[in-house]
Amino acid sequence: MIEVVSADRCIRCDICERICPAFVFDRDETGLPVIARQDDCQTCFLCEIYCPTDALYVAEQADGPTGITEPDVLERDLFGAYARALGWNRGRAGGTRNDPTRHIRVAQV
C-alpha cells in the first residue's frame, strides 16, 4: 500500500498520478502528489517503479496502512527499494536496451 510521498525528492512530474490504476493521488496547490485515497491502493508498485527520483514508498502490506514515516523510510533506505529489487534504476528498468518494448512511453500506458 502506498505510504509516503517525499516532498523533498518529488519533482512534480505527475507520472505517479498518471500511472496509478486506482487513482490514489491528488495534487496539492504546489503540484505535489498527495495520497488522497490510500485504501484504494492495489499495491501494484507502479508508482514506485516509474518514479524518476525515488520519491515514493509502497509497503508490501496490502491490507492497511503501516504508519511508517518518511524519516523511517529514509533511515531504512526504502525509497525505490522495490524498483531496485527488480533491477530498475531511477525509473528505468535494468537491461532495457535488450527489451523490445523499451520504446513504449509511460504516457501511452
N, CA, C and O of each residue as an XYZ file, in Angstrom:
436
protein
N       0.846     -1.171      0.000
C       0.000      0.000      0.000
C       0.895      1.238      0.000
O       1.915      1.272      0.688
N       0.512      2.247     -0.768
C       1.279      3.494     -0.809
C       1.304      4.111      0.584
O       0.273      4.225      1.247
N       2.499      4.506      1.016
C       2.668      5.025      2.370
C       3.229      6.440      2.411
O       2.763      7.266      3.196
N       4.225      6.732      1.577
C       4.931      8.007      1.701
C       5.216      8.599      0.327
O       5.626      7.896     -0.596
N       4.990      9.919      0.209
C       5.462     10.721     -0.915
C       6.411     11.752     -0.319
O       6.010     12.530      0.547
N       7.644     11.770     -0.762
C       8.630     12.711     -0.236
C       8.573     14.020     -1.006
O       8.863     14.053     -2.201
N       8.202     15.092     -0.329
C       8.147     16.413     -0.958
C       9.538     16.867     -1.390
O       9.679     17.578     -2.385
N      10.558     16.463     -0.652
C      11.926     16.866     -0.986
C      12.443     16.184     -2.245
O      13.189     16.793     -3.012
N      12.067     14.953     -2.466
C      12.551     14.202     -3.627
C      11.677     14.405     -4.868
O      12.167     14.309     -5.993
N      10.409     14.679     -4.670
C       9.448     14.755     -5.772
C       9.740     15.952     -6.677
O       9.986     17.056     -6.193
N       9.711     15.726     -7.996
C       9.904     16.802     -8.968
C       8.581     17.210     -9.623
O       8.568     18.003    -10.564
N       7.483     16.670     -9.125
C       6.140     17.022     -9.574
C       5.933     16.752    -11.075
O       5.352     17.561    -11.799
N       6.422     15.605    -11.505
C       6.319     15.214    -12.915
C       4.961     14.611    -13.255
O       4.607     14.523    -14.431
N       4.215     14.204    -12.274
C       2.876     13.602    -12.340
C       2.829     12.189    -12.921
O       1.749     11.694    -13.245
N       3.975     11.539    -13.058
C       3.987     10.159    -13.564
C       3.213      9.240    -12.628
O       2.437      8.400    -13.084
N       3.417      9.394    -11.327
C       2.719      8.522    -10.370
C       1.207      8.678    -10.486
O       0.457      7.704    -10.419
N       0.786      9.898    -10.658
C      -0.650     10.164    -10.768
C      -1.221      9.539    -12.037
O      -2.325      8.993    -12.019
N      -0.479      9.616    -13.128
C      -0.953      9.078    -14.406
C      -0.885      7.558    -14.462
O      -1.726      6.927    -15.103
N       0.104      6.959    -13.801
C       0.313      5.510    -13.902
C      -0.576      4.717    -12.949
O      -0.804      3.527    -13.165
N      -1.075      5.357    -11.909
C      -1.837      4.648    -10.875
C      -3.189      4.163    -11.405
O      -4.023      4.978    -11.800
N      -3.417      2.837    -11.418
C      -4.692      2.322    -11.914
C      -5.860      2.579    -10.966
O      -7.018      2.459    -11.365
N      -5.568      2.931     -9.719
C      -6.628      3.145     -8.723
C      -6.863      4.624     -8.424
O      -7.680      4.955     -7.565
N      -6.164      5.509     -9.114
C      -6.333      6.960     -8.935
C      -6.197      7.360     -7.466
O      -7.044      8.070     -6.924
N      -5.135      6.901     -6.840
C      -4.896      7.121     -5.416
C      -4.479      8.563     -5.118
O      -4.740      9.069     -4.026
N      -3.833      9.226     -6.081
C      -3.237     10.533     -5.836
C      -4.116     11.697     -6.276
O      -4.846     11.613     -7.264
N      -4.027     12.777     -5.523
C      -4.479     14.105     -5.934
C      -3.241     14.982     -5.900
O      -2.153     14.507     -5.574
N      -3.395     16.255     -6.231
C      -2.267     17.190     -6.173
C      -2.611     18.334     -5.244
O      -3.758     18.776     -5.173
N      -1.600     18.808     -4.534
C      -1.835     19.983     -3.708
C      -1.595     21.236     -4.553
O      -1.341     21.135     -5.753
N      -1.673     22.398     -3.938
C      -1.551     23.654     -4.683
C      -0.167     23.856     -5.294
O      -0.017     24.680     -6.196
N       0.841     23.131     -4.831
C       2.193     23.237     -5.399
C       2.450     22.183     -6.473
O       3.525     22.163     -7.073
N       1.483     21.313     -6.720
C       1.650     20.248     -7.698
C       2.182     18.953     -7.117
O       2.391     17.982     -7.844
N       2.404     18.935     -5.808
C       2.893     17.725     -5.146
C       1.786     16.676     -5.102
O       0.671     16.981     -4.679
N       2.073     15.446     -5.531
C       1.061     14.404     -5.392
C       0.844     14.085     -3.916
O       1.797     13.928     -3.153
N      -0.404     13.995     -3.537
C      -0.748     13.635     -2.162
C      -1.575     12.353     -2.202
O      -2.338     12.117     -3.139
N      -1.412     11.545     -1.184
C      -2.149     10.286     -1.095
C      -3.558     10.620     -0.622
O      -3.777     10.893      0.558
N      -4.511     10.596     -1.551
C      -5.881     11.007     -1.246
C      -6.806      9.827     -0.963
O      -7.761      9.951     -0.196
N      -6.523      8.692     -1.578
C      -7.388      7.519     -1.436
C      -6.525      6.284     -1.161
O      -6.488      5.349     -1.960
N      -5.843      6.296     -0.036
C      -4.895      5.233      0.306
C      -5.553      3.859      0.327
O      -4.946      2.878     -0.102
N      -6.773      3.778      0.814
C      -7.466      2.482      0.882
C      -7.748      1.890     -0.494
O      -8.000      0.691     -0.610
N      -7.707      2.718     -1.540
C      -7.929      2.226     -2.896
C      -6.664      1.651     -3.535
O      -6.727      1.038     -4.600
N      -5.518      1.850     -2.883
C      -4.240      1.383     -3.435
C      -4.274     -0.137     -3.623
O      -4.678     -0.878     -2.727
N      -3.843     -0.583     -4.804
C      -3.811     -2.007     -5.130
C      -2.450     -2.640     -4.836
O      -2.255     -3.834     -5.061
N      -1.516     -1.839     -4.335
C      -0.161     -2.300     -4.031
C       0.482     -2.931     -5.270
O       1.118     -3.981     -5.191
N       0.304     -2.275     -6.400
C       0.886     -2.763     -7.653
C       2.318     -2.273     -7.845
O       3.048     -2.805     -8.681
N       2.725     -1.264     -7.076
C       4.083     -0.715     -7.097
C       4.406      0.075     -8.355
O       5.549      0.502     -8.517
N       3.451      0.288     -9.253
C       3.754      1.018    -10.481
C       4.264      2.422    -10.199
O       5.201      2.884    -10.851
N       3.660      3.103     -9.238
C       4.099      4.468     -8.934
C       5.549      4.472     -8.468
O       6.336      5.316     -8.898
N       5.905      3.543     -7.599
C       7.283      3.478     -7.093
C       8.257      3.110     -8.205
O       9.341      3.685     -8.296
N       7.882      2.168     -9.039
C       8.766      1.716    -10.111
C       9.059      2.839    -11.101
O      10.206      3.023    -11.507
N       8.035      3.587    -11.490
C       8.202      4.608    -12.516
C       8.653      5.962    -11.991
O       8.951      6.849    -12.791
N       8.714      6.153    -10.691
C       9.145      7.441    -10.144
C      10.611      7.687    -10.510
O      11.477      6.898    -10.132
N      10.902      8.770    -11.241
C      12.278      9.009    -11.681
C      13.214      9.464    -10.567
O      14.430      9.483    -10.758
N      12.672      9.830     -9.409
C      13.519     10.327     -8.319
C      13.396      9.507     -7.042
O      13.889      9.929     -5.996
N      12.758      8.363     -7.102
C      12.559      7.517     -5.916
C      11.940      8.309     -4.773
O      12.439      8.288     -3.648
N      10.854      9.003     -5.071
C      10.184      9.843     -4.074
C       9.028      9.134     -3.382
O       8.372      9.723     -2.523
N       8.767      7.876     -3.742
C       7.610      7.155     -3.215
C       8.037      5.892     -2.484
O       9.036      5.255     -2.818
N       7.245      5.555     -1.479
C       7.429      4.269     -0.808
C       6.094      3.555     -0.757
O       5.107      4.083     -0.242
N       6.077      2.341     -1.302
C       4.909      1.471     -1.253
C       5.269      0.287     -0.363
O       6.235     -0.427     -0.635
N       4.502      0.081      0.688
C       4.741     -1.047      1.590
C       4.181     -2.323      0.972
O       3.203     -2.280      0.226
N       4.794     -3.439      1.279
C       4.336     -4.722      0.743
C       2.979     -5.121      1.297
O       2.253     -5.876      0.651
N       2.625     -4.636      2.468
C       1.349     -4.980      3.085
C       0.218     -4.278      2.328
O       0.227     -3.058      2.164
N      -0.736     -5.056      1.879
C      -1.845     -4.505      1.116
C      -3.117     -4.391      1.935
O      -4.129     -3.901      1.434
N      -3.086     -4.829      3.178
C      -4.317     -4.880      3.965
C      -4.539     -3.663      4.850
O      -5.476     -3.656      5.649
N      -3.720     -2.650      4.735
C      -3.919     -1.430      5.509
C      -2.625     -0.686      5.706
O      -1.546     -1.251      5.524
N      -2.718      0.586      6.078
C      -1.520      1.405      6.275
C      -0.628      0.847      7.382
O      -1.107      0.275      8.362
N       0.671      1.025      7.204
C       1.626      0.573      8.210
C       1.972      1.676      9.194
O       2.438      1.402     10.300
N       1.748      2.921      8.799
C       2.080      4.044      9.672
C       3.541      4.444      9.619
O       3.991      5.241     10.443
N       4.294      3.907      8.666
C       5.706      4.264      8.544
C       5.824      5.733      8.149
O       4.997      6.248      7.396
N       6.843      6.397      8.654
C       7.041      7.823      8.374
C       8.193      8.014      7.388
O       8.991      7.104      7.159
N       8.262      9.208      6.815
C       9.344      9.496      5.872
C      10.727      9.327      6.502
O      11.605      8.743      5.867
N      10.958      9.816      7.733
C      12.276      9.578      8.341
C      12.609      8.084      8.476
O      13.762      7.689      8.303
N      11.606      7.261      8.782
C      11.829      5.810      8.861
C      12.225      5.240      7.500
O      13.135      4.417      7.397
N      11.528      5.694      6.462
C      11.814      5.215      5.108
C      13.232      5.613      4.703
O      13.966      4.812      4.125
N      13.610      6.848      5.007
C      14.970      7.311      4.703
C      16.019      6.504      5.454
O      17.007      6.056      4.871
N      15.801      6.326      6.729
C      16.766      5.609      7.568
C      16.976      4.178      7.091
O      18.088      3.654      7.140
N      15.907      3.558      6.633
C      15.977      2.157      6.196
C      16.243      2.021      4.693
O      16.252      0.911      4.161
N      16.459      3.157      4.007
C      16.741      3.187      2.567
C      15.661      2.460      1.765
O      15.957      1.622      0.914
N      14.413      2.796      2.053
C      13.294      2.113      1.407
C      12.728      2.851      0.194
O      11.970      2.261     -0.576
N      13.075      4.130      0.004
C      12.577      4.825     -1.185
C      13.120      4.123     -2.422
O      14.334      4.006     -2.591
N      12.225      3.657     -3.284
C      12.630      2.969     -4.504
C      13.157      1.560     -4.293
O      13.727      0.978     -5.215
N      12.981      0.995     -3.099
C      13.542     -0.329     -2.798
C      12.954     -1.423     -3.688
O      13.676     -2.318     -4.126
N      11.664     -1.357     -3.953
C      11.044     -2.389     -4.785
C      11.590     -2.315     -6.208
O      11.902     -3.340     -6.815
N      11.700     -1.110     -6.731
C      12.239     -0.939     -8.075
C      13.672     -1.469     -8.157
O      14.034     -2.140     -9.124
N      14.476     -1.170     -7.153
C      15.853     -1.674     -7.130
C      15.877     -3.199     -7.060
O      16.719     -3.840     -7.689
N      14.960     -3.772     -6.301
C      14.900     -5.232     -6.190
C      14.590     -5.879     -7.538
O      14.991     -7.013     -7.798
N      13.876     -5.152     -8.387
C      13.561     -5.657     -9.722
C      14.674     -5.388    -10.725
O      14.620     -5.857    -11.861
N      15.684     -4.630    -10.302
C      16.766     -4.280    -11.211
C      16.560     -2.948    -11.895
O      17.325     -2.585    -12.788
N      15.523     -2.201    -11.486
C      15.273     -0.887    -12.067
C      16.161      0.122    -11.377
O      16.583     -0.075    -10.237
N      16.438      1.199    -12.076
C      17.321      2.225    -11.551
C      16.756      3.592    -11.893
O      16.709      3.973    -13.062
N      16.332      4.320    -10.894
C      15.785      5.666    -11.082
C      14.728      5.708    -12.184
O      14.810      6.517    -13.107
N      13.743      4.832    -12.074
C      12.626      4.857    -13.009
C      12.899      4.208    -14.345
O      12.076      4.312    -15.255
N      14.038      3.535    -14.494
C      14.372      2.901    -15.753
C      14.740      1.452    -15.498
O      15.568      1.164    -14.633
N      14.150      0.562    -16.221
C      14.394     -0.864    -15.990
C      15.808     -1.252    -16.369
O      16.338     -0.800    -17.384
N      16.417     -2.096    -15.543
C      17.721     -2.636    -15.878
C      17.606     -3.538    -17.090
O      16.657     -4.314    -17.203
N      18.557     -3.441    -17.990
C      18.540     -4.272    -19.188
C      17.537     -3.836    -20.233
O      17.201     -4.620    -21.121
N      17.047     -2.606    -20.155
C      16.017     -2.182    -21.099
C      16.521     -2.087    -22.529
O      15.721     -2.123    -23.464
N      17.813     -1.967    -22.718
C      18.337     -1.913    -24.090
C      18.053     -3.213    -24.835
O      17.956     -3.221    -26.063
N      17.920     -4.303    -24.100
C      17.634     -5.598    -24.715
C      16.141     -5.908    -24.766
O      15.738     -6.943    -25.298
N      15.341     -5.034    -24.227
C      13.898     -5.251    -24.143
C      13.223     -4.661    -25.375
O      13.328     -3.455    -25.601
N      12.532     -5.472    -26.183
C      11.903     -4.954    -27.398
C      10.762     -3.974    -27.125
O      10.333     -3.267    -28.037
N      10.272     -3.920    -25.906
C       9.176     -2.992    -25.598
C       9.685     -1.679    -25.015
O       8.886     -0.879    -24.528
N      10.989     -1.437    -25.052
C      11.568     -0.277    -24.380
C      11.074      1.055    -24.927
O      11.215      2.078    -24.257
N      10.512      1.070    -26.101
C      10.071      2.325    -26.703
C       8.681      2.753    -26.245
O       8.238      3.859    -26.558
N       8.007      1.906    -25.523
C       6.681      2.267    -25.025
C       6.848      3.310    -23.938
O       7.592      3.098    -22.981
N       6.180      4.407    -24.074
C       6.295      5.502    -23.113
C       5.243      5.363    -22.028
O       4.170      4.802    -22.252
N       5.560      5.877    -20.862
C       4.628      5.837    -19.736
C       3.322      6.534    -20.103
O       2.251      6.081    -19.699
N       3.391      7.612    -20.852
C       2.188      8.360    -21.215
C       1.238      7.523    -22.069
O       0.044      7.816    -22.131
N       1.749      6.502    -22.716
C       0.915      5.661    -23.564
C       0.280      4.522    -22.793
O      -0.592      3.833    -23.322
N       0.699      4.308    -21.549
C       0.176      3.201    -20.742
C      -1.252      3.467    -20.352
O      -1.868      2.649    -19.669
